[in-house]
Structures are given as structure tokens and as C-alpha cells.
Amino acid sequence: MKLNFLLLLFPVFVWSQNLDLNRLDSLQQSGKDIKVGLVLSGGGAKGLAHIGVLKIIEDAGIKIDYIGGTSMGAIIGGLYASGYTTKQLDSIFKKTDFGTLIQDDLPRESKSFNERKDSERYVVKLPFDNFKIRFPSGLSKGQNVYNLYAQLLSHVKDKDFSQLPIPFLCVATNIETGKEIIIESGDLATSLSASGAIPTLFSPVYIDDMMLTDGGVLNNFPVDEVRAKGMDIIIGVDVQDDLRERENLKSGFEILAQVNNFRTIRAAEEKSQKTDIYIKPDIKNFTVLSFDQGDKIIDNGQIAAKEKFESLRKVAEAQDRKMNRPSIKVKDSISIGNISIIGSETFPRNYIRGKLKIGSFEKTSFEELNAGLNNLSATGSFQKINYSLTKNGNYQDLTLDIYESDQNTQLKFGIHYDQLYKTSFLANLTQKSLFFTNDVASLDLIIGDNLRYNFNYYIDKGRYWSIGISSRFNQFEDDVNFEFIQQNVGTQNPLNLNQVRLKNDDFTNQIFAETFLNKDFKFGIGAEYKFLEATTETFIEDPEVNEAETIIEKSNLFSTFGYLRIDTLNDKFYPSSGYFFSGQLNIYFPFFDDYSEFAIAKGEVGFAQPIFDKVSGYIGSELGFRTGTEELAGLNFFLGGFGNQTINNFRHFLGYDFFTLSANSYIKGILQVDYNFYKKNHLIFTANYANVEDDLLSSGNWLSLPDFSGYGIGFGSQTILGPIDLKYSYSPETNDSIWYISIGYWF
């Protein structure tokens, strides 16, 4: 009796879980051209399972007639609909660095010198317009994501998605009205960006003046929308989360995600019954950001689809049509014709073109185009830069659609520790468009063991001469060997002291003008006023001496200067490719204090190159010298220590403590091997050599074997706080070992 009852229910189970063969036979016998629709749900990184499912659908021989998707389902589905094969999709997503893509982590080479300095200084940046702290609308503007989609879809010319090789639609959510938006036409790259704009992770995307976010908020599985396109058979691929048990609900984020999933999970349960073939890959061990496990996720998609292979094969047989999907060629360059700019009301055309650095009626690689878009994005003045290409003979006209940022004021914060400045906390206020459209004012206040400040005002004139002023106050105290006092002051040591406490104050003001041959090459000229004071506690016990300190240096200095910088290194702290050159000449005049004219010249050059997989090498050299007869100890070159922001003529040198080596000239060489053994973690081997003595160039000793050397091994890690370095060093001359520690960006 029980067996007969189960047999009666069997067709119901078949209808809800598997293909209805009777219905399929009826469609086939009617002579109808059976249309198959594919529905792909959202799910972040879990959506990579769609690629695995598509591989099996292709193996079964099914011809897809319509695709509808949401979020990652829209992205995979849109690329597939535009002509990409599953093999190409697999290759694209495996070689894409999603961590860099999602974080808007623009490559260093895309940033100007000032933008590099900004990104290598601050940990947290918050909008502060109208003196109110706001949080960004998303952790990422999505510019890198858009650049990738736009390049991959540059072959798509038709704005009507029904004219794609496979007709397509995707779903987004209107944030202002709370309504779902079905997107079937327009710019495909922008549409995919909107459908996949995960709330809080990505900023909203604007289409036709609508503020759009992830379609999964309201409709993560658009079965009804695809069925309405006249599809007879619906294949649904569901990569949404199931509800989690309490063991996996420990953090606030996990609980919030569970609450947000209530509606979409219930809706998916209902919509799964409306599919003819329902495929649900095993994605329970993955999150929306598990892109580093993409291979496994794609494999799980294949496994789930293979379980339904027999049903898929029967649909292909009923279609009686051969699937023909020739692969498309991924373009790596385009010939750009006219360049138009729309949406920019504040910034002049020459400023935008100067940052874009793309010429008209020239062949341009997508790498160069993306670098130009990143240059614009790196300024922080634009919320998003989209573009479209229009055929113009043998060229394609480029139209930039620019969305200006309404954010002009920011609060920025940083933290650092080293053995010279000790603990430092940095708070910054940055104001753009203070007096002019393209100016920026920035004030750093650094508190901790040593109080400091930096003020900068800069008028960015793009490809023309830019103008800036800067002011800083820098101070530190440190114990130094008594030999330092003897070298720089000539004082005897009646008390046989080993160390004394050195206090250094620096107050520097500059005005300068600079121009750029390109974003990696700048030169400039300027004038500088500098007040230097270096003192130690008085150690001579003499009742007639009233001073509370010994003055090593106290000078008011005026100079004119010129500089040249070239920097193509891919990373300031752990470079693995590129080269660097910095040269500066200061000529000092007796404008304030009475001293004879003199000059200080200094330069640095470095080159980084990969050696093996995960192993890179760096070789560099430095040179500095002072001309004239003035004895100014405070402007000597001081070598020693590691991990601090260097000012004036202080230079790092492993194997020696801060300020151990000093003279009016020096030459230094460095060799370094960096083993990037795991993601952003490095094992670094360093050797540095130097000659440090007065009048080194005139004596000819700069060509002799080095008098000083140091060797180090260290661990470095790129963290949210900036670089963290722990180094052990040794010098054979002193037979001493020194440990250095540095935490956070240098400032």
C-alpha cells in the first residue's frame, strides 16, 4: 500500500525536481522550435560556479536562446551572451586579481607623484564635507571593475541586448524608489556594473539618472522575466546561500547577512519550482569574496550540472539544433579618433586630457587607456569615469562620461612606530578646490613621542607648470654615541660618556614650481627657508657655564633648489620591478645668517627586476656631497638606522644605529633580494656598503673599497596599516647586531 502511494507521488517529485519528459515530448511533437532560457542567480564569488555549469550545458549540446542574470549571474551571463566561450571565461576569471579589482587598488604607476605620496601615507580616509564625518557609499568606486568590463565588451556595438549573439537581460535595484529595474538595453559594461554593485562593497552606479545597486536586493533569480521572453524550457542555476545555523552566526556581519538573505532565499525556493532543470552547486563552504578559491567553485558547478546531464542532453535532442559558438578575439588595442568629454562642469578639458594622456587619431592599447582612466580616478575628483566607443571610419571616437565627486573635504589618519620617532599618530585635513578648481590644501598634525606638522598647498595645472608651497616642523630626540659629538662639534669627553641625548628641530618652508614630462617624470625649481637646531644636554660641570645644552647646530638658511624625479617602481616599500632616480641641488646664500655661499648635491638611483617566480632583486646607489668651506654640522650626511621617514640628509644604513656615521659627503650602495613567499608577505635579504668622510670626492676615496658595510635579513608584510618590517642586521666592522622594527606607513 505504501509503495503504491509513493509511486503515485513520483510524477510530482519528477515535476518539481527534474525535467518533465511528457511536456518536452509534447513540445517536440508539436513541431515547435523549442526555446531554452538560462537563469543565473547572484552570489558574488560563488557565481563562478556558473562557468562550470555552462561547460556542461555546452557538452550536452544545448543552444541557449535567452539569458537572464543578477549580480555575478549577470556578469557571467552577459559576457557569455556577448560571445565569449566557457574556455575564455575560465581563463579571464582565473587570471583576474579580484582583490586588486574590488578594492580599487589602483596600480602605483597610474598615480601622480602627489597621489602616490597620499596613498603611501594614510590608512583611513573619511569624507568630511560641512564638518560632518560620513562613510563612503561603498568601499570601492568600482572603477577597476568597470575598466575590465568595458575592455572585455569593446566588441559590442549594439545597445539593444536582444541583438547580442544570445539575447540578454539583467536586474538592478533603484535605491531611491526601492523598485527592481530590468535592463535590456544601453551600455552593457555599465549595466553589468550596476547589477553587480553589491551594497556597501561598491558605490551605486548611475544609469539614466537612476541610482542603482545590486539586483539581488529585490530579484536574485529572474526566472519569470526570462520565461516571459517566450522560453519553453528554463534552466536555473542557483548559487545563493542557504540559511546558516547558529555555529556560523557569531559576528555582526554574519547575522546581518543572514537577515538580508531571508527574503531572497524564500523567493528562490518558490522560483526553483518554476524551472524545468534546477541546478544548485555546492557553495556552502564559500563566501561572496572567495575568489581565491575560484577553481574549486567552478569545479563544483560542473559537478552539480553533471548530475542533470541526462536531462540536459534530452533538451538538446529535442531542440534538434546545433550549437555554434565561435570564440571572439579579445582586443588589446583600439584606434581612437575624436575624444569627447561630457559630464564635467568643474574641471577644464586640458586638465582631464592631461591626466588621461591619450592622443587623438592614434592606436592605443587598452592598458594605456585603463592607465589613463586610473590617472583620473586616482585624483579623487571623480566618482566614476565611464566611456563609449563609436565607429568613425578606421577609428573609434571615444566619449568620456564623467561623474564628478561632490566630496571636497577629507579626514585622513595614519599610525607609525619606529625607533627614532617612536609612536606617532597622524591626523590630516585635506580640502580640494579651496581657492581654485584644481587646488588642494593639506595639513598633517602628528602627535606622539614627537610633535610634528606638515602643510602643503598645491595648484595642479595638469600638463602645464604647477605651483606649490609647503611648510613643516619636524623634531625628534635620540641617544647617540659620544663620537657623534666629537665628529660634529669637536668637544672633548672629560666624563668618559658613551652616549648623550640629541634633540633635533627642523622648520622648513618652500615655494616651488614643477612640471611633468609624464606621470613618472617631473622636475622643478624653488626657494627654501630652513631653521635648524641640534642640541644635547650639557655634560661639562662648570659653575660658570649657564647653558643647559650644548649647541651642535643653530642656523637660519636660505637656498634655491632644483630637482628631478623619475619613478616607475611598482611599490615604494617592496619593489619588484621598475626604476627610480632622484637628484637635487641646493645653493645656499647668506640671506639671514652670516656664512659664505655653499651647495649641497645629492642623488639616488635604483632598479628592481624579477629574478625567479616570487623572487625579485633590487640594486641601488646614493651619493651626496657639500661644496664650500662652511662647517655646518646640521647639514652633514648622517647614515644609520631603518624604518623612519628621512628628512634633510638623514639616510638609512643597516648594521649601524641612527647617526652613527656622519660627514659632509658619502656614497652608498645597496643590494637586496625579496622573496614574496606568500601573497603580501616578504622575506628580504639586504647588503649595504658605504664610504662616509669629509671631502670624499676631492680625495678620490669614493672609488675605493667601502669602509662600512652592513647585512640584514628581515620579514616584511603589506598590511592595512601599511608595511610592517622586522629586520636583524649585522656589521663586520663593529661586530655588533642591531634589530629594527617599523610599523605602518612612514611619515
RODOTOR-641067 format. One line per field, with one value per residue (C-alpha): residue number from 1; x, y, z. Coordinates in pm, whole numbers, plus 32768, in hexadecimal, padded with zeros to 4 digits. Layout:
N
nuvo = c(NUM_...)
u = c(X_...)
v = c(Y_...)
w = c(Z_...)
This chain:
747
nuvo = c(1_2_3_4_5_6_7_8_9_10_11_12_13_14_15_16_17_18_19_20_21_22_23_24_25_26_27_28_29_30_31_32_33_34_35_36_37_38_39_40_41_42_43_44_45_46_47_48_49_50_51_52_53_54_55_56_57_58_59_60_61_62_63_64_65_66_67_68_69_70_71_72_73_74_75_76_77_78_79_80_81_82_83_84_85_86_87_88_89_90_91_92_93_94_95_96_97_98_99_100_101_102_103_104_105_106_107_108_109_110_111_112_113_114_115_116_117_118_119_120_121_122_123_124_125_126_127_128_129_130_131_132_133_134_135_136_137_138_139_140_141_142_143_144_145_146_147_148_149_150_151_152_153_154_155_156_157_158_159_160_161_162_163_164_165_166_167_168_169_170_171_172_173_174_175_176_177_178_179_180_181_182_183_184_185_186_187_188_189_190_191_192_193_194_195_196_197_198_199_200_201_202_203_204_205_206_207_208_209_210_211_212_213_214_215_216_217_218_219_220_221_222_223_224_225_226_227_228_229_230_231_232_233_234_235_236_237_238_239_240_241_242_243_244_245_246_247_248_249_250_251_252_253_254_255_256_257_258_259_260_261_262_263_264_265_266_267_268_269_270_271_272_273_274_275_276_277_278_279_280_281_282_283_284_285_286_287_288_289_290_291_292_293_294_295_296_297_298_299_300_301_302_303_304_305_306_307_308_309_310_311_312_313_314_315_316_317_318_319_320_321_322_323_324_325_326_327_328_329_330_331_332_333_334_335_336_337_338_339_340_341_342_343_344_345_346_347_348_349_350_351_352_353_354_355_356_357_358_359_360_361_362_363_364_365_366_367_368_369_370_371_372_373_374_375_376_377_378_379_380_381_382_383_384_385_386_387_388_389_390_391_392_393_394_395_396_397_398_399_400_401_402_403_404_405_406_407_408_409_410_411_412_413_414_415_416_417_418_419_420_421_422_423_424_425_426_427_428_429_430_431_432_433_434_435_436_437_438_439_440_441_442_443_444_445_446_447_448_449_450_451_452_453_454_455_456_457_458_459_460_461_462_463_464_465_466_467_468_469_470_471_472_473_474_475_476_477_478_479_480_481_482_483_484_485_486_487_488_489_490_491_492_493_494_495_496_497_498_499_500_501_502_503_504_505_506_507_508_509_510_511_512_513_514_515_516_517_518_519_520_521_522_523_524_525_526_527_528_529_530_531_532_533_534_535_536_537_538_539_540_541_542_543_544_545_546_547_548_549_550_551_552_553_554_555_556_557_558_559_560_561_562_563_564_565_566_567_568_569_570_571_572_573_574_575_576_577_578_579_580_581_582_583_584_585_586_587_588_589_590_591_592_593_594_595_596_597_598_599_600_601_602_603_604_605_606_607_608_609_610_611_612_613_614_615_616_617_618_619_620_621_622_623_624_625_626_627_628_629_630_631_632_633_634_635_636_637_638_639_640_641_642_643_644_645_646_647_648_649_650_651_652_653_654_655_656_657_658_659_660_661_662_663_664_665_666_667_668_669_670_671_672_673_674_675_676_677_678_679_680_681_682_683_684_685_686_687_688_689_690_691_692_693_694_695_696_697_698_699_700_701_702_703_704_705_706_707_708_709_710_711_712_713_714_715_716_717_718_719_720_721_722_723_724_725_726_727_728_729_730_731_732_733_734_735_736_737_738_739_740_741_742_743_744_745_746_747)
u = c(8000_8114_81D8_80AB_8079_81E3_81C8_8099_8163_8293_8223_81F7_835D_83D7_831C_83AE_8512_8556_84F8_838C_83C7_8257_824E_8394_8307_81CC_8298_836B_8242_8199_82B7_8301_845F_84A8_853A_861E_8657_8773_874F_8886_8866_8949_8A3C_8B85_8CAE_8BC3_8B3C_8C7C_8BC5_8AF8_8C2B_8C3C_8AC8_8AE7_8BFE_8B15_89F4_8ADC_8B48_89DB_89AC_889B_886C_8812_8712_8702_87CC_875B_8839_886C_89B2_8AC3_89C2_8996_8B0F_8B4E_8A0F_8A50_8BB0_8B36_8A15_8B06_8BC5_8CCA_8CF8_8D09_8E7A_8EB5_8DE4_8EAA_8FF0_8F74_8F01_902D_912A_9067_90E2_8F93_9032_90CD_8F96_8E9E_8F6E_8FA2_9110_9192_92EE_93FB_9465_930A_9334_93E4_9500_9413_930F_9418_9489_931F_92DE_9425_93DF_9279_91BE_905A_8FAF_8E57_8D7E_8D64_8C94_8BD5_8C9C_8BDD_8C8A_8BE6_8C3A_8C69_8B41_8C18_8D6D_8DB7_8D4F_8D58_8E38_8F1F_8DF5_8D5C_8EA7_8EB8_8D50_8D79_8EAF_8E16_8CDA_8D7C_8D0C_8B9C_8B15_899C_88F1_87C8_881A_8724_8819_8937_89A0_88BD_87AB_87E1_874D_87C8_8731_8793_86EB_868A_86FF_8620_84D8_8517_84AB_8557_85D8_85E7_8702_86E6_879D_88AD_8A1F_8A58_8B8D_8AD5_89A5_8A76_8B1D_89C7_893C_8A73_8A9C_8A8A_8A0C_8B1C_8C28_8BF3_8B70_8A25_8A28_8964_889F_87A2_87B1_8752_8824_8850_88DD_88EC_87B6_87C7_8731_85DA_85F7_871F_868D_85CD_8514_83C8_8474_8524_83EE_8330_841B_836B_8454_83CA_84D5_857E_86CB_870A_885D_8844_897D_88CC_8919_8840_87EB_890A_88FA_895D_8AC0_8AFC_8A4B_8B4B_8BA0_8AC1_8B0A_8AA1_895C_8911_8955_8868_8752_8783_876F_8619_8550_8632_864D_84D3_84A4_85A3_84EA_83AD_8460_851E_83CD_839C_84D7_84DF_8641_86B9_882D_88B5_8A2E_8AC6_8B3E_8B05_8C79_8CAF_8C5C_8C0E_8D82_8E1A_8EB5_8FFE_8F43_8EB8_8F3A_8E81_8D41_8D46_8D81_8C57_8B82_8BE8_8BA0_8A40_89F4_8A70_8966_8864_8922_881E_8709_87E7_8834_86C1_867D_8796_8703_85AA_8636_86C9_87B0_8929_89CD_8ACC_8BA1_8CD9_8DC3_8DF3_8F45_8F8F_900C_9148_9145_9064_9098_9002_8F7B_8ED5_8EC8_8D92_8D53_8BF7_8B88_8CAE_8C39_8D59_8E9B_8F26_8F55_90D1_90E0_901E_90DE_9224_91D2_9144_9280_91D8_920B_9104_9119_921B_9223_9209_9220_9112_9228_9273_9102_90C2_91F9_916E_901D_90D2_919A_9052_8FBD_90F5_90C1_8F90_8ED5_8DF5_8CF9_8D00_8D7E_8CC1_8D00_8C67_8CFD_8C58_8CCD_8D70_8E09_8F44_8F34_8E4C_8DE5_8E0E_8D08_8D5A_8C29_8CAF_8C02_8CA5_8CC9_8C0E_8D05_8E08_8E70_8F0C_8F8F_90B1_9165_92A4_9374_94E7_95F5_976D_9899_98E3_9793_96FB_957C_94D0_9362_9308_91C9_91A0_90A5_909F_8FD0_8FAC_8F41_8F93_8FD7_8FE4_8F3C_907B_912B_9151_91B8_9230_928F_932F_933A_9417_940B_94B5_9616_9672_958B_959B_94CE_94CB_9408_93EF_9331_933D_92A2_929A_92B5_92BF_93B8_941E_94F9_9458_949B_94B9_951B_9573_95CC_963A_96B3_976F_9810_989B_9977_9A62_9B8D_9CC8_9E2D_9F15_9FE8_9ECF_9F11_A086_A05B_9F6A_9FD3_A134_A0E9_A1BF_A124_A19A_A093_A0D5_9F68_9EF1_9DB1_9D06_9BA4_9B82_9A5B_9A22_992C_98EA_9806_97FA_9729_972C_968E_96BD_9647_9656_95F2_95D2_964A_9565_94D5_9621_970A_9706_97F8_97D8_987D_983E_98B8_98D8_98FC_9977_99B7_9A8B_9ADD_9B92_9BEA_9C50_9C3F_9D71_9E60_9F79_9F5F_9FCD_9F1A_9F71_9EB6_9D47_9CD3_9BEF_9C5A_9D76_9D21_9D92_9CDF_9C01_9BD7_9AE6_9B1F_9A9E_9ACC_9A4E_9A29_99DD_9978_992F_9867_9829_9764_96D3_96F2_95BC_95D3_9688_96D4_96F5_9749_975C_9771_97BE_98CB_98FC_99D1_99D4_9AC4_9AC4_9BAC_9B8B_9C5A_9C69_9C8D_9CD6_9B7E_9B3B_9C77_9DD9_9E79_9F26_9E6F_9E6E_9DA9_9D26_9CEC_9C56_9BCD_9B41_9B08_9A6A_99F4_9910_98E0_983D_993F_986E_9705_96BA_9825_9899_99D9_9A23_9B6A_9B9A_9C99_9C9F_9D93_9D9D_9E9A_9EBB_9F92_A026_A0E7_9FCB_9FC8_9E54_9E2E_9CB3_9CCC_9DBF_9D4F_9CEC_9CD5_9C3D_9AF7_99C4_984B_982A_97BC_9903_9927_9A49_9B82_9B24_9B44_9AFF_9C23_9BFB_9CF8_9D22_9C48_9BB3_9CB7_9DDF_9E88_9EA0_9F6D_9F38_9F36_9EE6_9EA8_9DD1_9D6F_9C5C_9C0D_9AC6_9A0F_989B_97ED_9675_962A_94B6_93D3_9440_954A_96BB_9806_9912_9A8D_9B51_9CBC_9D26_9E7D_9EF8_A019_9FD4_A0D8_A113_A16C_A141_A137_A26F_A335_A2D4_A270_A110_A1A2_A255_A1D6_A0C4_A127_9FD4_9EE9_9DB2_9CE1_9B7A_9A67_9905_9794_96AE_9535_9446_9326_91FD_92DC_93E7_9532_95A3_9717_97ED_995E_9A93_9BDA_9D4C_9E85_9FD8_A091_9FEF_9F97_9E47_9CE5_9BBC_9A46_9963_97E9_9703_9587_94AA_94E0_9606_95B3)
v = c(8000_80F3_8097_80DB_8230_828F_8227_830A_8430_83E9_84C5_85E9_85C4_85A7_86E5_87B1_8732_86B4_86EE_869D_85A9_859D_8714_870A_85F9_86C5_87F7_8726_867D_87CA_8825_8955_89E6_89AE_8AE3_8AB9_8BCB_8BD0_8C80_8CC5_8D3F_8E2D_8DBC_8E79_8D90_8C67_8CCF_8C48_8AFA_8B77_8B46_89D7_89AA_8A51_895F_8835_88E2_890A_879C_8736_87FA_88E9_8A2D_8B43_8C37_8D33_8D80_8E3E_8E80_8F45_8FC0_8EBF_8DFD_8F33_8F5D_8DF3_8DEA_8F39_8ED9_8D87_8E2C_8F1D_8DFD_8D7F_8C08_8B53_8B13_8C89_8CD8_8BDB_8C7E_8DE1_8D9F_8CCB_8DD5_8EF7_8F79_8FB7_9041_915D_9180_91A0_9283_9387_9348_9416_93B2_949B_94F1_9584_9689_97D6_981F_98D4_97C1_96BA_977D_978E_9619_95BF_9691_9667_9535_95BE_96C7_974F_9858_9992_9A88_9B8D_9B1A_99D3_9882_979E_9642_9601_9577_9445_93BC_93C7_94B8_9392_9441_9318_9232_9316_9333_91B8_9196_92B3_9214_90B9_9144_923C_915C_9196_92AE_927F_9321_9233_90FB_902E_9051_8FA7_8E4B_8DD6_8ECD_8F3F_8FFC_904C_90D4_91FF_92B3_9423_9499_95CD_9522_93C3_932D_9227_929A_91AB_921A_91AA_92BF_93C4_93A0_9236_9277_937C_9298_9178_9268_92D5_9175_9108_923B_9180_9279_930A_9258_9324_9486_94A7_94BE_95CB_9575_9668_9735_9601_95A7_942F_931A_919E_90FC_8FE7_90D3_909D_8F8F_8EA5_8D99_8E33_8CFA_8DA5_8EB4_8DB5_8CD8_8E0B_8E20_8CF2_8BE9_8A86_89ED_8AA1_8A30_8AD7_8AE2_8B4C_8BB0_8C65_8C1C_8B3B_8BAB_8B65_8AC2_8B76_8AEE_8BC6_8CFB_8D8A_8EDE_9008_8FF1_8E83_8ECE_8FF9_8F23_8E18_8F17_8FA9_8E4C_8DF9_8E87_8E1C_8CB7_8C96_8D2B_8C39_8B11_8B7D_8BCF_8A88_89DB_8AAB_8A26_88F1_8896_891C_890F_896C_8949_8902_8A5C_8A43_8A56_8B97_8D05_8E1F_8E7A_8D1E_8D78_8CD5_8B87_8BC0_8A76_89AE_8A78_8A43_88CC_88BD_895D_884A_873B_87C0_87E1_8681_85FA_868D_8630_8533_8639_8739_8641_85F9_876F_8789_8665_8706_8849_8799_88C2_88CA_89BE_8A98_8B78_8BF3_8C9E_8E15_8EBB_8F85_90D8_9166_92B3_93A7_94C6_95F6_9714_9845_9862_98FE_994A_9964_9996_9A6E_9BC2_9C19_9BA0_9C31_9B54_9B7D_9B01_99C4_9987_99C6_98B3_97C7_97E2_9745_97E1_980D_973F_9655_94E2_94B1_9377_932F_9327_9494_94F1_944A_94F3_9644_95FD_9597_96DB_979A_96BA_96DA_9853_980F_991F_982E_9736_9664_967F_95B7_95BB_9551_9511_9577_9508_961F_958B_94D1_956F_9566_96AC_96A4_974D_9770_9780_981F_9826_992D_98EB_99D8_9985_9A97_9A6A_9937_98CD_97D8_9714_964E_95A1_9552_94D0_94CF_94E6_9653_9707_95F9_95EF_96E1_9722_97EB_98B3_9969_9A61_9A7D_9B81_9B80_9CB0_9D9C_9ECE_9E38_9D10_9C46_9C9B_9BCC_9C2D_9B29_9B41_9A21_9A2F_991F_98DC_97D9_97D2_98EF_9A08_9A5B_9AFC_9B0F_9C0B_9C00_9CD3_9C6E_9CF7_9BDC_9C6A_9B17_9B1A_9C81_9D03_9CBB_9D92_9D2E_9DA5_9CCB_9CF5_9BF6_9BDC_9A9F_9A3A_9906_98A2_977B_96F5_9709_9696_979E_9774_982C_9961_994A_992C_9A4E_9B3D_9ACE_9ACE_99FC_98F1_993B_985A_972D_972D_961B_96C7_9817_9883_9935_9A1B_9A88_9B96_9BE4_9CF8_9D02_9DD6_9DBB_9E53_9D96_9D61_9C14_9B73_9A11_9969_984C_97C9_9720_9842_9999_9AB3_9BF9_9D2B_9DEA_9EAF_9E3A_9ECE_9DDA_9DFF_9CEA_9CB3_9B81_9B76_9A88_9AA4_9B56_9A5A_9B43_9B8B_9CF9_9DF8_9F0B_9E59_9EBC_9E0D_9CE4_9C4E_9C26_9CBB_9BE6_9CB4_9DE8_9E83_9F50_9EE2_9F5B_9E9C_9E77_9D18_9C42_9AD6_99B9_9882_974A_9631_94FC_9410_933B_935A_9451_9361_920F_9259_9135_91F7_9352_9455_958F_96C8_97F9_991B_9A6A_9B95_9CA4_9DE3_9E9D_A018_A0ED_A18C_A168_A0EF_A152_A032_A008_9F73_9DF9_9CE6_9B8C_9A8C_9935_9823_96C5_95BD_9465_9349_9223_90EE_8F96_8E7F_8D45_8CFE_8DC3_8E37_8F92_9056_91C4_927D_93E7_94F5_9647_9769_98B1_99C6_9B2D_9C37_9D6E_9DAD_9DCF_9CD6_9C98_9B5A_9B5C_9B39_9A16_98C8_97D8_9661_9556_94BB_944C_9481_95F9_9705_97A7_9922_9A05_992E_980B_96BD_9552_9465_9303_9288_93DA_949F_95F1_9707_961F_9689_97F8_98D6_99DE_98D8_9769_965A_952B_93EE_92F4_9194_90F1_8FAB_8F95_8E45_8E85_8D32_8D65_8E70_8FB5_8F20_8F41_8EB0_8FB2_8F8E_90D5_9140_92AE_934E_94B3_95A3_96C9_97DB_994E_99BD_985C_98BD_9997_988D_9785_968D_9670_9578_94AB_9371_93C1_9410_93B9_9295_91FD_90C9_9084_8F81_8FE7_8F9A_9094_9090_9173_91AB_9292_936F_937D_92C0_9208_91B5_90F5_90E9_9051_90F3_90BE_9187_90D7_921C_9241_90D1_914E_90DD_91CA_9185_927C_9289_9364_935C_9419_9515_9600_976B)
w = c(8000_8064_7F29_7E4A_7EF4_7EB6_7D49_7D25_7DB0_7CD4_7BAE_7C9E_7D19_7BB3_7B53_7C6E_7C65_7B01_799A_7940_7823_77C1_7793_76D0_75EA_75B4_7552_7466_73C0_7383_729C_736E_7369_74DA_757D_76AB_77A9_78A6_79F6_7AC7_7C2D_7CE7_7DF0_7DD4_7DAD_7DCC_7C78_7BD8_7BEC_7AC3_79E5_7A48_7A03_78AE_7851_788B_77D5_76A9_76C5_76C0_757C_75F1_7532_7626_7599_76B6_77EF_7920_7A48_7B84_7C1B_7BD4_7B0B_7A34_7A0B_79A2_78D5_782B_77C0_7743_768B_75E2_7543_763A_7658_77A4_7766_773F_7874_793C_78CB_790E_7A6F_7AD0_7A70_7B09_7C59_7D00_7E3B_7D76_7C9D_7DBB_7E9A_7D88_7DCF_7CAE_7C3A_7CBA_7B59_7B18_7C29_7C1C_7D0E_7DFB_7DE9_7E31_7F5F_7FD7_7FAA_8059_818B_8209_8286_82A5_81D0_822A_8181_8258_818F_825B_838E_839A_8391_8293_8224_80AF_7FEB_7FA8_7FFB_7E87_7D75_7C86_7B88_7B5C_7B30_7A2A_796F_7954_78D8_77DF_7749_7737_7694_75A5_7484_74DB_7401_741F_7549_752B_75F6_7527_7405_74BD_7447_7561_75CC_7731_7857_79B2_7AF2_7BC7_7CEA_7CF2_7E47_7E4E_7DEF_7E72_7D25_7C54_7B01_79DC_78F7_778C_76D5_76FD_7745_77A1_7878_7949_7966_79EC_7AE1_7B60_7B83_7C43_7D23_7E6E_7F75_805B_7F8D_7E4F_7E24_7D68_7BEC_7B32_79F6_7960_7AA2_7B6F_7CA0_7C7D_7D52_7D51_7CB7_7DB9_7EBA_7E1A_7D11_7D22_7C40_7B17_7AA5_7A55_7988_78AA_788B_7812_76E7_7653_76DE_76E4_77C1_78E4_796F_7ABE_7B6A_7CD6_7D9A_7EB4_8021_80F0_8250_833E_8493_85D4_85D0_849B_8522_8610_857C_853C_83C8_83BB_8470_838E_8259_82DF_8316_81BC_8126_81BD_809C_7F7D_7FFD_8022_7EC7_7E37_7ECC_7E15_7CD0_7CCA_7C96_7B5A_7AB5_79DB_7A39_7B89_7BD1_7D28_7D4B_7E9F_7F10_8087_80D7_8012_8042_7F51_7F5C_7F32_7DE3_7E49_7E42_7CE6_7C57_7D5F_7D33_7BB8_7BEE_7CDA_7BCB_7ADA_7BDB_7C19_7AA5_7A59_7B46_7A56_791A_78A1_78B4_7806_76F1_76B8_7693_7593_74CF_74D4_744D_7321_72EB_72F5_73E0_732E_740D_735D_7450_7438_743B_7572_7500_7596_74DB_7425_7333_73DE_730C_73A7_7520_75BD_772B_77C1_7928_799A_7A11_7AF9_7A5D_791A_77EC_77EC_7955_78FE_77BB_7874_796D_7863_778E_765C_7504_73F5_72B4_7343_738B_7501_75D1_76D0_77D0_777E_7779_78C9_7955_78E3_7984_7AC1_7AB5_7ABD_7BC8_7CA1_7CC1_7D9B_7CDD_7C20_7CA3_7B66_79FF_78FB_7786_763C_74E5_739D_7245_717A_703D_70A1_71FA_7324_73C8_7541_761B_778C_786D_79AB_7AFC_7BD6_7D48_7E2E_7F42_7F77_80E0_817F_82CF_82B5_83C0_83E2_84EA_84F7_85DC_85AC_8694_8647_8650_872C_872E_8641_85F6_84C0_8485_833B_82B2_8137_807F_7F06_7E39_7F57_7E7D_7D21_7C79_7C63_7DAA_7EE5_8046_813E_82AD_836F_84E9_857C_86F1_87C8_8851_8763_86F6_8581_8470_82F1_8223_80A8_7FAE_7E40_7D01_7C03_7AA3_79F6_78D8_7927_7A45_7B97_7CCA_7E36_7F8F_80B8_8224_8324_8487_84DE_8626_86CE_87F2_87F6_88B2_87DB_880C_889A_8760_86AD_8785_8750_85D7_85B5_86CB_8728_889F_898B_8A67_8BCB_8C6A_8B88_8B13_8A27_89B8_89CB_897C_882C_87E4_867D_8608_849A_8417_829A_81AA_802F_7EFB_7DB6_7C52_7B9F_7A5A_79DA_789E_7906_7A4B_7A9F_7A47_7AEA_7B25_7BDE_7C73_7DB3_7EDE_8046_81A1_82AB_841F_84B7_8622_86A9_881A_892E_8AA7_8B3A_8BD6_8C4B_8DC0_8DCD_8EAF_8DB8_8C9E_8CA5_8B69_8BA0_8A59_8962_8810_86EC_85E5_85E6_848E_83BD_8257_8108_7FC3_7E63_7DE3_7CB7_7CAA_7BBD_7C10_7B3F_7BE1_7B38_7C63_7C93_7E0E_7EED_8009_7F5A_7DED_7CFC_7BB5_7B35_7B6D_7C38_7C23_7D05_7CED_7DA2_7DB7_7EC4_7EAB_7FF9_8013_814D_814D_82C5_8376_8320_8265_8117_7FF0_7FD3_7F26_7F76_7E64_7E97_7DBE_7DCC_7CC2_7CDD_7BFF_7C53_7B7D_7BA8_7BBA_7BE8_7C3D_7D7D_7D93_7D2D_7D50_7D91_7D5B_7DBA_7DFE_7EAE_7EA4_7F62_7F95_800C_7F66_800B_8148_8245_8366_839A_8464_8447_82CD_82D1_8245_835B_831C_83F9_8468_83A8_839A_83CA_82D7_826C_825C_8200_81E2_82C4_8212_8271_829C_8322_8421_84CF_85BF_8564_8528_8561_841D_83B8_82D0_81C6_80B1_8081_7F80_7FC3_7F09_7F53_7ED9_7F39_7EF0_7F3D_7F57_7F4B_7FE4_8029_7F98_803E_811F_80D3_8144_80F5_80E8_80DC_80C2_80CB_80AB_80D6_80E7_81CD_81FD_81C9_8069_7FE6_7E77_7E7D_7F38_7E39_7F49_7EBD_7DC2_7ECD_7F78_8076_81DA_8269_8224_82B6_8270_82C8_82B6_82F7_82E0_823A_821A_815D_824E_8274_834F_8245_823D_8374_837C_8471_8417_84B2_8444_847D_842E_8418_846A_85C1_85F5_8678_862F_8621_8606_8553_8560_8493_8499_83A6_8291_82BC_8309)
